Structures are given as C-alpha cells and as structure tokens.
Amino acid sequence: MTQLDRVALFFSIILIVLTILVYRRRSQTPDSFIRGSGNVPWWMAGSTAFMTQFSAWTFTGAAQKAYEDGFAVLVIFWGNALGFLLAALYFAPRFRRLRVSTYSDILELRYGKTTQLVYVISQIFLTLMTASIGLYGVSLFLSAVFGFPVVSIAVLIGSLIIAITLVGGVWIVSANNFIQMMQLAILTLVIGGFCLTLMWNGSLSFPESNRDFWIGSSHNSLLIMGIWSLAMLVKQCISINNATSSYRFLTTADDGEARKAAGLASVLFVIGPVTWFLPPWLLGSAGIDLAARYPALGNDAANVAYVHFIIHYLPSGVLGLVISAMLAVTIAPITTAFNRDAGVMMRLVMPLLEQTSGMATRLVSLGRMFGVVQGVIVVLFVIVLSRIELVSLFDIMIMFGVLLQMPLALPALMVLFRTGAPDWAGWGSVLVGITVTLGSYLWLDMPTLQRLPWLSGFPESQLVDIKLAISLVIQIVTVVGFLCLARHVHAPRRSFRRRRRLAQFFANLKRPVSPPPPESVSRRRISLPSRLLCVAALLSVALASFSSTLAGLSVFVCLALGQLMMAWVMR
C-alpha cells in the first residue's frame, strides 16, 4: 500500500467525520432520532436501502464468485433489484401508510405484544452476530493489507461505528449512507471505465463467447443456474420486503417518496453490479492464477481478485479509495441496524416513563447509549472470534443467519395480507420456520439428495444449489401454510380494543399518506449533502495533485468531475 493510498483513505475518513459534524444536531427529539420526523428525502432513504443490502463481502466473497463462476454472481444483486422494484410497486408505500415509527410497531399491531417481543429480541441478537461477523471479516482483510493485528483494526473501526452511534439518529446515518453511496457509485463507474480502456487497448479481454462464463461447464449447468437463480431471486425479494426491513421507508414523507426510495435502490442494483464485477471477470478471463500468487490464502485466494486488479492495473491511490469503500459498506449496515434497534427500544420504553418536560431528552440519550452498548458488544465479540481458530465464519453465518433470518422474514412479509391468522400464529410461525430450517439443514445432506432418483446424476458441487432451492420451497410452503391454517387450529377471541386496532391497521393500508406542504420542506436537507460532495471533490483534486502519473491524475480528475456534477444536480 503506497503513501498516496494512505492519504486517500485518510481523506475518506475525514469526509465521514465532516458528515457527522454537519448533521449532529438533527436528532434532538425521539421522532427525529427514530425516523427523522418523516422528513428524510427519498434519495437519502433510497441510499440507506442500497447501502444496507450489501457489505464488504461484495469486494471479497462476491468477487471470488465472479472470478470463478462468471455471470452467475449478478443474480444475487439483480435479486435485490427485483426486490426493491416490488417494494416500489407495492410494499414500500403500504408500510409507510401504516403511520408507525419502527418495524416492531407493525408487528405489534398485526400479531400482538408477544410476537413483537420475540422479534425484537431475535433481531437484536441477529444484529449483534451479523455485525460482529462483518466487522471481523473486514478486519481480517485489512490486517493482511496493513500488517496490523486483527483486534487493533477491529477496535479502530468499532470506535468509528460507536462515534457515529453516540451522536446518533437517522439523519446522521442516512446522510452518511448517501455520501458514501455517491462515493462508491462514482468510484466503481470510474474503475469500470478504466476496465473498458484496458479492453479497448487489448491488455485484457472480456469472455464474450465463453459458455463457462455464462452458465458453467457441466451439462447440467443451465438447469442448475436456472434453479439457483430463481431461488436467489425469491430469497432476496423476501429479505427486502418484510416488515423488519420496512424501516428504510418509514422515514419518508409520503407514499410517493417511499416509492422513489425503493425505485432508486432498484436502479442502483441493476447498474452497479456490472461495474463492480468487471475487474474479477477480466482476471478470470485472462487466466490469472490467484492461488499461485497468494499460496498463503489457500482455497480463499480468489477473495483478493478485486484488490489484486486494483493493485496491479490501476494507479496508486485507488486502492485507498477501494478500502474506504469497503469500510463504508461495513459501517453503513451496522450503524443503520444500531439506529433501528435503538429506535425500537425507545418506543418500548416510552410508555414506561413519566410524562415530563425532559422525557424527550432522556429517550434520545437512552437510544444513543443503547447503540453504544451494542457497538461495544460487537467489538468484544470480534475479539472472541479472533481467538477461536477452529470455528469457521461461514458455519457461524449459516447457523445464525439462515436459521433465523428466513423464519423471521416470512411471517413479517405476510403482515400486509389478510390471512386470518390469530395473534399467536405470529410467534408460532417463527418457531415453525426455525424447526423446518433446522430440519432441512440437518436432513437434506448430500447422500440423501443423491439417493433421490431425479438427482442421482448431479455432482455434490451442484447439489448445494439444489439444496438451497428445496429448503427455500419447504420454508415458504410450511410457514405460509401455517399462517393461513392457524385460525382453524385455535382462534381465541380478540378483545374489543385489539379488534379495533387490527381493523385500523388494514384500513390504513388503503389510505395514502398525503405529501407535506411545499413550504415545510427545508432547502437545507438538499444543500448540506451538495456541500459535502463539493468537499469530496476538493479532496479528489488534492489526490490528483499528489499523483505522480498521468493515469492517476486522470482517475482522480474523473472522480472530482463526477462529484461536482452530482453536487450541481442536487442544487
């Protein structure tokens, strides 16, 4: 890593700190802390939706899949695009019409208090585990780049996350997500353009007629890719459009803004991945043996495909920006999740506090301190993970991700539909989902699948994808079926108050949220991000002046022009 790379990384951290300072006074009341008082502009909400849907894995694990398997990796991200398109067409405006502050309010209205508490506890636990694994993964990578201990890097990044959380509030989180999204989009577009110049001058070539790149080399590849693609599309759509993910749209002003936010994320996930994966595609097409170049990494050598391309084909300084992008996509989902959980805790505690003039300040302080506690726990988890050498991160992610995420997502997806499910079916369907997922994980092993007549000829590497699809189908059929049939098993009579609130819940789904008067929309919410982008452009110009090569000068000037253009558009 060169001195210019370190300067680029330092400049990126300065931009994050400036964003925190600019928005530090925008979350002084509980409502502004939790959902920005419903005034977060759609382009900020859409940026948050985009940034929270992927992580540093995009530049490591996803790059490995792009390097090894070619086109197939796009399906995961185009699944996000399809999910957000469905959100724009149906889910996002309806979640906004419920006129609530947090996802837990939605679950309490639809399934009652018990289900609400089950989800809150599960989501906080899931947040801590996924944040710990994400932070540990990026710390491992940066440890290899900088040569510093994993724990030291994790503590530094964790301190930055805690600082953002301590200031707290959806405005800071959303503004930082927007600025970092713009930085990421412009950077990857410039890198993509650089890839095209390499293809133009013949330095590298794109595998246009390579069948293996498009569908794989096996005679079953087309079928396997079709099954896996469909499963990933469905999985991503469920992940994006359930109530626990609705916080992305509850901050917007009205139905139209919620639609625009989801639409922005959808468009970004259509265009963005093509530029992200050009570098590993070109390396794979060139036949560069990463395993031979990085023998210490063993089977995981292809994880460095993206970074290898940046180091060997792009000018000095770009690696620092790529590492800052990896930090951004690690910090964004963690801080967003912490803010979401803090908001939930504030809403749960609010009825328990005495109504005084200082209650709002106490609630905001409580939310910030809850986020700080989460940050400290995550850093401690990372320290523990760094000392457990015999446990695979992949196995941990499977255990706490797959076994909990889908069972929680499906009942939360069904809240908008009239299934007639009684209140107990909310938490009951979660237990059913966990049982089914655990059974599929343990029972659907490779020998069992190979004994099935129609799967006997498939190799184990392809049966993994089929197992994913079968498990997903079983999960959907079982949980949705349970929710639809639960009322025939046991349907206790609801109280009058409960029936009235449930009727209001479904009535609100048909009642659009009116946009606020034009005069109530502050110009500052547009001018502040525009000014921050101008600062980013100045930092890019500084990097261009430090660059010693024409290629480096060209890259940083293009970055500055892109940032200035977006700053001008936002004015």
Secondary structure as UniProt FT lines:
FT   HELIX           3..22
FT   TURN            23..25
FT   HELIX           30..35
FT   HELIX           36..38
FT   HELIX           42..51
FT   TURN            52..53
FT   HELIX           56..59
FT   HELIX           61..69
FT   HELIX           70..73
FT   HELIX           74..86
FT   HELIX           87..91
FT   HELIX           92..97
FT   HELIX           103..111
FT   HELIX           113..146
FT   HELIX           150..167
FT   HELIX           170..200
FT   TURN            201..202
FT   TURN            208..209
FT   HELIX           211..215
FT   TURN            219..220
FT   HELIX           221..240
FT   HELIX           243..245
FT   HELIX           247..250
FT   HELIX           255..276
FT   HELIX           278..286
FT   HELIX           290..293
FT   HELIX           295..304
FT   HELIX           305..313
FT   TURN            316..317
FT   HELIX           318..349
FT   HELIX           350..352
FT   TURN            357..358
FT   HELIX           359..385
FT   TURN            386..387
FT   TURN            389..390
FT   HELIX           393..397
FT   HELIX           398..402
FT   HELIX           403..413
FT   HELIX           414..416
FT   HELIX           424..443
FT   HELIX           446..451
FT   HELIX           453..455
FT   TURN            456..457
FT   HELIX           460..489
FT   HELIX           496..508
FT   TURN            509..510
FT   HELIX           518..520
FT   HELIX           524..546
FT   HELIX           550..570
//
